[in-house]
Amino acid sequence: MSPIFNLWGLNMKKYIVTLTKDERETLRALTSKGKHKSQKILHALILLGCDEGEYQIKRS
């Protein structure tokens, strides 16, 4: 993969995230109920937000 842009000398790379329906459900459950570490919840929210799969809710 090639860098998208150079920001302060850092090479930023873009990765396409596509989650399956089961993966999305697992991440949603992790973010909505129970007790989990905040870092784990944050990572789950980031993955859900980056998802470009067919089960992603389209935003306008």
N, CA, C, O and CB atoms as a CASP TS submission, in Angstrom:
PFRMAT TS
TARGET T0000
AUTHOR 0000-0000-0000
METHOD Language model
MODEL 1
PARENT N/A
ATOM      1  N   MET     1       0.837  -1.183   0.000  1.00  0.00           N
ATOM      2  CA  MET     1       0.000   0.000   0.000  1.00  0.00           C
ATOM      3  C   MET     1       0.879   1.243   0.000  1.00  0.00           C
ATOM      4  O   MET     1       1.961   1.262   0.587  1.00  0.00           O
ATOM      5  CB  MET     1      -0.951   0.000   1.212  1.00  0.00           C
ATOM      6  N   SER     2       0.403   2.252  -0.654  1.00  0.00           N
ATOM      7  CA  SER     2       1.165   3.493  -0.717  1.00  0.00           C
ATOM      8  C   SER     2       0.589   4.514   0.266  1.00  0.00           C
ATOM      9  O   SER     2      -0.603   4.479   0.572  1.00  0.00           O
ATOM     10  CB  SER     2       1.161   4.061  -2.155  1.00  0.00           C
ATOM     11  N   PRO     3       1.432   5.417   0.756  1.00  0.00           N
ATOM     12  CA  PRO     3       0.944   6.435   1.696  1.00  0.00           C
ATOM     13  C   PRO     3      -0.068   7.366   1.043  1.00  0.00           C
ATOM     14  O   PRO     3       0.072   7.713  -0.130  1.00  0.00           O
ATOM     15  CB  PRO     3       2.111   7.250   2.246  1.00  0.00           C
ATOM     16  N   ILE     4      -1.077   7.767   1.788  1.00  0.00           N
ATOM     17  CA  ILE     4      -2.089   8.697   1.300  1.00  0.00           C
ATOM     18  C   ILE     4      -1.525  10.122   1.321  1.00  0.00           C
ATOM     19  O   ILE     4      -1.624  10.829   0.318  1.00  0.00           O
ATOM     20  CB  ILE     4      -3.387   8.603   2.157  1.00  0.00           C
ATOM     21  N   PHE     5      -0.950  10.549   2.414  1.00  0.00           N
ATOM     22  CA  PHE     5      -0.337  11.872   2.501  1.00  0.00           C
ATOM     23  C   PHE     5       0.733  11.848   3.583  1.00  0.00           C
ATOM     24  O   PHE     5       0.774  10.944   4.418  1.00  0.00           O
ATOM     25  CB  PHE     5      -1.403  12.969   2.799  1.00  0.00           C
ATOM     26  N   ASN     6       1.575  12.829   3.555  1.00  0.00           N
ATOM     27  CA  ASN     6       2.655  12.911   4.523  1.00  0.00           C
ATOM     28  C   ASN     6       2.346  14.038   5.500  1.00  0.00           C
ATOM     29  O   ASN     6       2.289  15.201   5.101  1.00  0.00           O
ATOM     30  CB  ASN     6       4.025  13.138   3.821  1.00  0.00           C
ATOM     31  N   LEU     7       2.149  13.714   6.756  1.00  0.00           N
ATOM     32  CA  LEU     7       1.781  14.681   7.784  1.00  0.00           C
ATOM     33  C   LEU     7       2.906  14.749   8.812  1.00  0.00           C
ATOM     34  O   LEU     7       3.113  13.805   9.574  1.00  0.00           O
ATOM     35  CB  LEU     7       0.426  14.298   8.460  1.00  0.00           C
ATOM     36  N   TRP     8       3.630  15.864   8.832  1.00  0.00           N
ATOM     37  CA  TRP     8       4.741  16.045   9.758  1.00  0.00           C
ATOM     38  C   TRP     8       5.748  14.900   9.699  1.00  0.00           C
ATOM     39  O   TRP     8       6.284  14.477  10.723  1.00  0.00           O
ATOM     40  CB  TRP     8       4.216  16.185  11.163  1.00  0.00           C
ATOM     41  N   GLY     9       5.993  14.413   8.506  1.00  0.00           N
ATOM     42  CA  GLY     9       6.982  13.364   8.333  1.00  0.00           C
ATOM     43  C   GLY     9       6.461  11.960   8.584  1.00  0.00           C
ATOM     44  O   GLY     9       7.224  10.998   8.487  1.00  0.00           O
ATOM     45  N   LEU    10       5.172  11.816   8.907  1.00  0.00           N
ATOM     46  CA  LEU    10       4.590  10.496   9.142  1.00  0.00           C
ATOM     47  C   LEU    10       3.899  10.011   7.878  1.00  0.00           C
ATOM     48  O   LEU    10       3.180  10.774   7.233  1.00  0.00           O
ATOM     49  CB  LEU    10       3.594  10.530  10.325  1.00  0.00           C
ATOM     50  N   ASN    11       4.107   8.773   7.524  1.00  0.00           N
ATOM     51  CA  ASN    11       3.405   8.202   6.379  1.00  0.00           C
ATOM     52  C   ASN    11       2.097   7.601   6.854  1.00  0.00           C
ATOM     53  O   ASN    11       2.088   6.641   7.625  1.00  0.00           O
ATOM     54  CB  ASN    11       4.273   7.136   5.660  1.00  0.00           C
ATOM     55  N   MET    12       0.995   8.167   6.392  1.00  0.00           N
ATOM     56  CA  MET    12      -0.325   7.686   6.777  1.00  0.00           C
ATOM     57  C   MET    12      -0.804   6.706   5.714  1.00  0.00           C
ATOM     58  O   MET    12      -0.817   7.039   4.529  1.00  0.00           O
ATOM     59  CB  MET    12      -1.334   8.868   6.951  1.00  0.00           C
ATOM     60  N   LYS    13      -1.191   5.520   6.116  1.00  0.00           N
ATOM     61  CA  LYS    13      -1.671   4.523   5.173  1.00  0.00           C
ATOM     62  C   LYS    13      -3.153   4.298   5.388  1.00  0.00           C
ATOM     63  O   LYS    13      -3.655   4.402   6.507  1.00  0.00           O
ATOM     64  CB  LYS    13      -0.894   3.205   5.318  1.00  0.00           C
ATOM     65  N   LYS    14      -3.845   3.988   4.309  1.00  0.00           N
ATOM     66  CA  LYS    14      -5.283   3.747   4.382  1.00  0.00           C
ATOM     67  C   LYS    14      -5.532   2.253   4.219  1.00  0.00           C
ATOM     68  O   LYS    14      -4.997   1.611   3.315  1.00  0.00           O
ATOM     69  CB  LYS    14      -6.051   4.565   3.295  1.00  0.00           C
ATOM     70  N   TYR    15      -6.340   1.727   5.097  1.00  0.00           N
ATOM     71  CA  TYR    15      -6.739   0.338   5.024  1.00  0.00           C
ATOM     72  C   TYR    15      -8.253   0.292   4.895  1.00  0.00           C
ATOM     73  O   TYR    15      -8.954   1.051   5.564  1.00  0.00           O
ATOM     74  CB  TYR    15      -6.250  -0.461   6.268  1.00  0.00           C
ATOM     75  N   ILE    16      -8.756  -0.574   4.056  1.00  0.00           N
ATOM     76  CA  ILE    16     -10.197  -0.709   3.880  1.00  0.00           C
ATOM     77  C   ILE    16     -10.692  -1.773   4.853  1.00  0.00           C
ATOM     78  O   ILE    16     -10.224  -2.911   4.836  1.00  0.00           O
ATOM     79  CB  ILE    16     -10.562  -1.078   2.401  1.00  0.00           C
ATOM     80  N   VAL    17     -11.644  -1.388   5.700  1.00  0.00           N
ATOM     81  CA  VAL    17     -12.196  -2.290   6.709  1.00  0.00           C
ATOM     82  C   VAL    17     -13.562  -2.767   6.237  1.00  0.00           C
ATOM     83  O   VAL    17     -14.457  -1.956   5.996  1.00  0.00           O
ATOM     84  CB  VAL    17     -12.299  -1.590   8.104  1.00  0.00           C
ATOM     85  N   THR    18     -13.723  -4.071   6.104  1.00  0.00           N
ATOM     86  CA  THR    18     -15.028  -4.643   5.755  1.00  0.00           C
ATOM     87  C   THR    18     -15.354  -5.717   6.789  1.00  0.00           C
ATOM     88  O   THR    18     -14.665  -6.732   6.893  1.00  0.00           O
ATOM     89  CB  THR    18     -15.031  -5.238   4.290  1.00  0.00           C
ATOM     90  N   LEU    19     -16.402  -5.476   7.538  1.00  0.00           N
ATOM     91  CA  LEU    19     -16.808  -6.395   8.601  1.00  0.00           C
ATOM     92  C   LEU    19     -17.985  -7.243   8.142  1.00  0.00           C
ATOM     93  O   LEU    19     -18.842  -6.787   7.385  1.00  0.00           O
ATOM     94  CB  LEU    19     -17.173  -5.620   9.883  1.00  0.00           C
ATOM     95  N   THR    20     -18.009  -8.485   8.612  1.00  0.00           N
ATOM     96  CA  THR    20     -19.158  -9.341   8.341  1.00  0.00           C
ATOM     97  C   THR    20     -20.281  -8.964   9.304  1.00  0.00           C
ATOM     98  O   THR    20     -20.082  -8.191  10.241  1.00  0.00           O
ATOM     99  CB  THR    20     -18.783 -10.855   8.479  1.00  0.00           C
ATOM    100  N   LYS    21     -21.445  -9.516   9.057  1.00  0.00           N
ATOM    101  CA  LYS    21     -22.592  -9.237   9.924  1.00  0.00           C
ATOM    102  C   LYS    21     -22.306  -9.696  11.356  1.00  0.00           C
ATOM    103  O   LYS    21     -22.616  -8.983  12.310  1.00  0.00           O
ATOM    104  CB  LYS    21     -23.862  -9.933   9.382  1.00  0.00           C
ATOM    105  N   ASP    22     -21.718 -10.877  11.503  1.00  0.00           N
ATOM    106  CA  ASP    22     -21.394 -11.407  12.832  1.00  0.00           C
ATOM    107  C   ASP    22     -20.365 -10.535  13.556  1.00  0.00           C
ATOM    108  O   ASP    22     -20.487 -10.292  14.757  1.00  0.00           O
ATOM    109  CB  ASP    22     -20.866 -12.841  12.712  1.00  0.00           C
ATOM    110  N   GLU    23     -19.355 -10.067  12.824  1.00  0.00           N
ATOM    111  CA  GLU    23     -18.342  -9.208  13.433  1.00  0.00           C
ATOM    112  C   GLU    23     -18.960  -7.891  13.903  1.00  0.00           C
ATOM    113  O   GLU    23     -18.638  -7.404  14.987  1.00  0.00           O
ATOM    114  CB  GLU    23     -17.200  -8.936  12.439  1.00  0.00           C
ATOM    115  N   ARG    24     -19.846  -7.315  13.091  1.00  0.00           N
ATOM    116  CA  ARG    24     -20.519  -6.069  13.483  1.00  0.00           C
ATOM    117  C   ARG    24     -21.364  -6.283  14.734  1.00  0.00           C
ATOM    118  O   ARG    24     -21.351  -5.453  15.643  1.00  0.00           O
ATOM    119  CB  ARG    24     -21.402  -5.544  12.332  1.00  0.00           C
ATOM    120  N   GLU    25     -22.101  -7.398  14.784  1.00  0.00           N
ATOM    121  CA  GLU    25     -22.943  -7.682  15.950  1.00  0.00           C
ATOM    122  C   GLU    25     -22.096  -7.846  17.213  1.00  0.00           C
ATOM    123  O   GLU    25     -22.467  -7.365  18.283  1.00  0.00           O
ATOM    124  CB  GLU    25     -23.781  -8.950  15.710  1.00  0.00           C
ATOM    125  N   THR    26     -20.963  -8.526  17.081  1.00  0.00           N
ATOM    126  CA  THR    26     -20.070  -8.720  18.220  1.00  0.00           C
ATOM    127  C   THR    26     -19.532  -7.386  18.729  1.00  0.00           C
ATOM    128  O   THR    26     -19.510  -7.141  19.935  1.00  0.00           O
ATOM    129  CB  THR    26     -18.909  -9.643  17.837  1.00  0.00           C
ATOM    130  N   LEU    27     -19.100  -6.524  17.808  1.00  0.00           N
ATOM    131  CA  LEU    27     -18.570  -5.216  18.205  1.00  0.00           C
ATOM    132  C   LEU    27     -19.656  -4.331  18.804  1.00  0.00           C
ATOM    133  O   LEU    27     -19.403  -3.604  19.765  1.00  0.00           O
ATOM    134  CB  LEU    27     -17.935  -4.515  17.006  1.00  0.00           C
ATOM    135  N   ARG    28     -20.858  -4.386  18.247  1.00  0.00           N
ATOM    136  CA  ARG    28     -21.978  -3.598  18.792  1.00  0.00           C
ATOM    137  C   ARG    28     -22.304  -4.045  20.214  1.00  0.00           C
ATOM    138  O   ARG    28     -22.523  -3.214  21.096  1.00  0.00           O
ATOM    139  CB  ARG    28     -23.234  -3.733  17.891  1.00  0.00           C
ATOM    140  N   ALA    29     -22.336  -5.361  20.435  1.00  0.00           N
ATOM    141  CA  ALA    29     -22.625  -5.885  21.770  1.00  0.00           C
ATOM    142  C   ALA    29     -21.544  -5.442  22.760  1.00  0.00           C
ATOM    143  O   ALA    29     -21.845  -5.103  23.905  1.00  0.00           O
ATOM    144  CB  ALA    29     -22.725  -7.430  21.737  1.00  0.00           C
ATOM    145  N   LEU    30     -20.303  -5.445  22.320  1.00  0.00           N
ATOM    146  CA  LEU    30     -19.196  -5.046  23.179  1.00  0.00           C
ATOM    147  C   LEU    30     -19.319  -3.581  23.585  1.00  0.00           C
ATOM    148  O   LEU    30     -18.973  -3.220  24.710  1.00  0.00           O
ATOM    149  CB  LEU    30     -17.862  -5.289  22.473  1.00  0.00           C
ATOM    150  N   THR    31     -19.807  -2.735  22.682  1.00  0.00           N
ATOM    151  CA  THR    31     -19.898  -1.303  22.977  1.00  0.00           C
ATOM    152  C   THR    31     -21.164  -0.921  23.724  1.00  0.00           C
ATOM    153  O   THR    31     -21.233   0.166  24.297  1.00  0.00           O
ATOM    154  CB  THR    31     -19.823  -0.517  21.702  1.00  0.00           C
ATOM    155  N   SER    32     -22.165  -1.791  23.732  1.00  0.00           N
ATOM    156  CA  SER    32     -23.449  -1.380  24.300  1.00  0.00           C
ATOM    157  C   SER    32     -23.764  -1.973  25.670  1.00  0.00           C
ATOM    158  O   SER    32     -24.565  -1.400  26.408  1.00  0.00           O
ATOM    159  CB  SER    32     -24.531  -1.747  23.364  1.00  0.00           C
ATOM    160  N   LYS    33     -23.161  -3.098  26.031  1.00  0.00           N
ATOM    161  CA  LYS    33     -23.510  -3.680  27.321  1.00  0.00           C
ATOM    162  C   LYS    33     -22.308  -4.301  28.011  1.00  0.00           C
ATOM    163  O   LYS    33     -21.295  -4.607  27.382  1.00  0.00           O
ATOM    164  CB  LYS    33     -24.592  -4.719  27.148  1.00  0.00           C
ATOM    165  N   GLY    34     -22.440  -4.474  29.278  1.00  0.00           N
ATOM    166  CA  GLY    34     -21.393  -5.105  30.062  1.00  0.00           C
ATOM    167  C   GLY    34     -20.286  -4.145  30.452  1.00  0.00           C
ATOM    168  O   GLY    34     -20.334  -2.953  30.146  1.00  0.00           O
ATOM    169  N   LYS    35     -19.297  -4.685  31.129  1.00  0.00           N
ATOM    170  CA  LYS    35     -18.146  -3.896  31.554  1.00  0.00           C
ATOM    171  C   LYS    35     -16.943  -4.330  30.732  1.00  0.00           C
ATOM    172  O   LYS    35     -16.567  -5.503  30.718  1.00  0.00           O
ATOM    173  CB  LYS    35     -17.872  -4.061  33.085  1.00  0.00           C
ATOM    174  N   HIS    36     -16.351  -3.363  30.049  1.00  0.00           N
ATOM    175  CA  HIS    36     -15.155  -3.623  29.260  1.00  0.00           C
ATOM    176  C   HIS    36     -14.205  -2.454  29.440  1.00  0.00           C
ATOM    177  O   HIS    36     -14.619  -1.357  29.814  1.00  0.00           O
ATOM    178  CB  HIS    36     -15.498  -3.840  27.756  1.00  0.00           C
ATOM    179  N   LYS    37     -12.932  -2.693  29.172  1.00  0.00           N
ATOM    180  CA  LYS    37     -11.950  -1.618  29.258  1.00  0.00           C
ATOM    181  C   LYS    37     -12.274  -0.558  28.214  1.00  0.00           C
ATOM    182  O   LYS    37     -12.718  -0.867  27.108  1.00  0.00           O
ATOM    183  CB  LYS    37     -10.510  -2.161  29.062  1.00  0.00           C
ATOM    184  N   SER    38     -12.045   0.692  28.586  1.00  0.00           N
ATOM    185  CA  SER    38     -12.384   1.803  27.686  1.00  0.00           C
ATOM    186  C   SER    38     -11.610   1.726  26.375  1.00  0.00           C
ATOM    187  O   SER    38     -12.139   2.096  25.327  1.00  0.00           O
ATOM    188  CB  SER    38     -12.107   3.140  28.370  1.00  0.00           C
ATOM    189  N   GLN    39     -10.375   1.255  26.415  1.00  0.00           N
ATOM    190  CA  GLN    39      -9.580   1.149  25.192  1.00  0.00           C
ATOM    191  C   GLN    39     -10.195   0.125  24.236  1.00  0.00           C
ATOM    192  O   GLN    39     -10.195   0.327  23.021  1.00  0.00           O
ATOM    193  CB  GLN    39      -8.124   0.761  25.526  1.00  0.00           C
ATOM    194  N   LYS    40     -10.712  -0.958  24.777  1.00  0.00           N
ATOM    195  CA  LYS    40     -11.344  -1.985  23.953  1.00  0.00           C
ATOM    196  C   LYS    40     -12.626  -1.444  23.308  1.00  0.00           C
ATOM    197  O   LYS    40     -12.895  -1.712  22.137  1.00  0.00           O
ATOM    198  CB  LYS    40     -11.657  -3.239  24.801  1.00  0.00           C
ATOM    199  N   ILE    41     -13.406  -0.691  24.068  1.00  0.00           N
ATOM    200  CA  ILE    41     -14.640  -0.095  23.542  1.00  0.00           C
ATOM    201  C   ILE    41     -14.302   0.923  22.455  1.00  0.00           C
ATOM    202  O   ILE    41     -14.964   0.969  21.418  1.00  0.00           O
ATOM    203  CB  ILE    41     -15.458   0.579  24.680  1.00  0.00           C
ATOM    204  N   LEU    42     -13.275   1.736  22.692  1.00  0.00           N
ATOM    205  CA  LEU    42     -12.863   2.739  21.712  1.00  0.00           C
ATOM    206  C   LEU    42     -12.422   2.085  20.403  1.00  0.00           C
ATOM    207  O   LEU    42     -12.790   2.551  19.325  1.00  0.00           O
ATOM    208  CB  LEU    42     -11.728   3.599  22.278  1.00  0.00           C
ATOM    209  N   HIS    43     -11.645   1.019  20.488  1.00  0.00           N
ATOM    210  CA  HIS    43     -11.213   0.303  19.289  1.00  0.00           C
ATOM    211  C   HIS    43     -12.404  -0.281  18.537  1.00  0.00           C
ATOM    212  O   HIS    43     -12.436  -0.248  17.307  1.00  0.00           O
ATOM    213  CB  HIS    43     -10.229  -0.810  19.660  1.00  0.00           C
ATOM    214  N   ALA    44     -13.378  -0.812  19.261  1.00  0.00           N
ATOM    215  CA  ALA    44     -14.579  -1.359  18.622  1.00  0.00           C
ATOM    216  C   ALA    44     -15.357  -0.258  17.904  1.00  0.00           C
ATOM    217  O   ALA    44     -15.831  -0.463  16.787  1.00  0.00           O
ATOM    218  CB  ALA    44     -15.479  -2.052  19.665  1.00  0.00           C
ATOM    219  N   LEU    45     -15.491   0.905  18.538  1.00  0.00           N
ATOM    220  CA  LEU    45     -16.198   2.027  17.917  1.00  0.00           C
ATOM    221  C   LEU    45     -15.475   2.523  16.664  1.00  0.00           C
ATOM    222  O   LEU    45     -16.115   2.880  15.675  1.00  0.00           O
ATOM    223  CB  LEU    45     -16.350   3.174  18.919  1.00  0.00           C
ATOM    224  N   ILE    46     -14.157   2.544  16.708  1.00  0.00           N
ATOM    225  CA  ILE    46     -13.376   2.963  15.539  1.00  0.00           C
ATOM    226  C   ILE    46     -13.581   1.985  14.393  1.00  0.00           C
ATOM    227  O   ILE    46     -13.779   2.404  13.252  1.00  0.00           O
ATOM    228  CB  ILE    46     -11.877   3.069  15.891  1.00  0.00           C
ATOM    229  N   LEU    47     -13.534   0.693  14.678  1.00  0.00           N
ATOM    230  CA  LEU    47     -13.752  -0.309  13.631  1.00  0.00           C
ATOM    231  C   LEU    47     -15.150  -0.199  13.042  1.00  0.00           C
ATOM    232  O   LEU    47     -15.318  -0.299  11.826  1.00  0.00           O
ATOM    233  CB  LEU    47     -13.531  -1.715  14.184  1.00  0.00           C
ATOM    234  N   LEU    48     -16.153   0.005  13.885  1.00  0.00           N
ATOM    235  CA  LEU    48     -17.520   0.161  13.388  1.00  0.00           C
ATOM    236  C   LEU    48     -17.645   1.404  12.514  1.00  0.00           C
ATOM    237  O   LEU    48     -18.356   1.390  11.510  1.00  0.00           O
ATOM    238  CB  LEU    48     -18.508   0.238  14.557  1.00  0.00           C
ATOM    239  N   GLY    49     -16.964   2.466  12.889  1.00  0.00           N
ATOM    240  CA  GLY    49     -17.022   3.701  12.119  1.00  0.00           C
ATOM    241  C   GLY    49     -16.295   3.620  10.792  1.00  0.00           C
ATOM    242  O   GLY    49     -16.675   4.296   9.836  1.00  0.00           O
ATOM    243  N   CYS    50     -15.255   2.802  10.719  1.00  0.00           N
ATOM    244  CA  CYS    50     -14.457   2.674   9.490  1.00  0.00           C
ATOM    245  C   CYS    50     -15.010   1.631   8.529  1.00  0.00           C
ATOM    246  O   CYS    50     -14.582   1.565   7.377  1.00  0.00           O
ATOM    247  CB  CYS    50     -13.029   2.322   9.839  1.00  0.00           C
ATOM    248  N   ASP    51     -15.933   0.836   8.976  1.00  0.00           N
ATOM    249  CA  ASP    51     -16.447  -0.274   8.168  1.00  0.00           C
ATOM    250  C   ASP    51     -17.030   0.214   6.844  1.00  0.00           C
ATOM    251  O   ASP    51     -17.829   1.150   6.810  1.00  0.00           O
ATOM    252  CB  ASP    51     -17.511  -1.045   8.949  1.00  0.00           C
ATOM    253  N   GLU    52     -16.621  -0.433   5.759  1.00  0.00           N
ATOM    254  CA  GLU    52     -17.151  -0.133   4.431  1.00  0.00           C
ATOM    255  C   GLU    52     -17.851  -1.351   3.839  1.00  0.00           C
ATOM    256  O   GLU    52     -18.075  -1.413   2.630  1.00  0.00           O
ATOM    257  CB  GLU    52     -16.027   0.338   3.499  1.00  0.00           C
ATOM    258  N   GLY    53     -18.194  -2.310   4.678  1.00  0.00           N
ATOM    259  CA  GLY    53     -18.857  -3.520   4.219  1.00  0.00           C
ATOM    260  C   GLY    53     -20.323  -3.289   3.899  1.00  0.00           C
ATOM    261  O   GLY    53     -20.848  -2.192   4.087  1.00  0.00           O
ATOM    262  N   GLU    54     -20.972  -4.329   3.417  1.00  0.00           N
ATOM    263  CA  GLU    54     -22.372  -4.205   2.989  1.00  0.00           C
ATOM    264  C   GLU    54     -23.339  -4.014   4.149  1.00  0.00           C
ATOM    265  O   GLU    54     -24.473  -3.585   3.934  1.00  0.00           O
ATOM    266  CB  GLU    54     -22.775  -5.425   2.204  1.00  0.00           C
ATOM    267  N   TYR    55     -22.923  -4.321   5.371  1.00  0.00           N
ATOM    268  CA  TYR    55     -23.817  -4.195   6.524  1.00  0.00           C
ATOM    269  C   TYR    55     -23.680  -2.849   7.225  1.00  0.00           C
ATOM    270  O   TYR    55     -24.367  -2.600   8.216  1.00  0.00           O
ATOM    271  CB  TYR    55     -23.547  -5.310   7.511  1.00  0.00           C
ATOM    272  N   GLN    56     -22.816  -1.989   6.735  1.00  0.00           N
ATOM    273  CA  GLN    56     -22.637  -0.652   7.311  1.00  0.00           C
ATOM    274  C   GLN    56     -23.865   0.198   7.023  1.00  0.00           C
ATOM    275  O   GLN    56     -24.381   0.202   5.905  1.00  0.00           O
ATOM    276  CB  GLN    56     -21.362   0.030   6.748  1.00  0.00           C
ATOM    277  N   ILE    57     -24.324   0.911   8.029  1.00  0.00           N
ATOM    278  CA  ILE    57     -25.444   1.840   7.853  1.00  0.00           C
ATOM    279  C   ILE    57     -24.897   3.064   7.132  1.00  0.00           C
ATOM    280  O   ILE    57     -23.968   3.714   7.611  1.00  0.00           O
ATOM    281  CB  ILE    57     -26.112   2.232   9.238  1.00  0.00           C
ATOM    282  N   LYS    58     -25.475   3.370   5.989  1.00  0.00           N
ATOM    283  CA  LYS    58     -24.987   4.481   5.171  1.00  0.00           C
ATOM    284  C   LYS    58     -25.332   5.810   5.818  1.00  0.00           C
ATOM    285  O   LYS    58     -26.473   6.036   6.223  1.00  0.00           O
ATOM    286  CB  LYS    58     -25.575   4.413   3.756  1.00  0.00           C
ATOM    287  N   ARG    59     -24.339   6.691   5.914  1.00  0.00           N
ATOM    288  CA  ARG    59     -24.543   8.030   6.471  1.00  0.00           C
ATOM    289  C   ARG    59     -24.577   9.027   5.334  1.00  0.00           C
ATOM    290  O   ARG    59     -23.891   8.867   4.324  1.00  0.00           O
ATOM    291  CB  ARG    59     -23.429   8.397   7.495  1.00  0.00           C
ATOM    292  N   SER    60     -25.383  10.056   5.510  1.00  0.00           N
ATOM    293  CA  SER    60     -25.443  11.082   4.455  1.00  0.00           C
ATOM    294  C   SER    60     -24.710  12.333   4.858  1.00  0.00           C
ATOM    295  O   SER    60     -24.660  13.295   4.091  1.00  0.00           O
ATOM    296  CB  SER    60     -26.886  11.424   4.119  1.00  0.00           C
TER
END
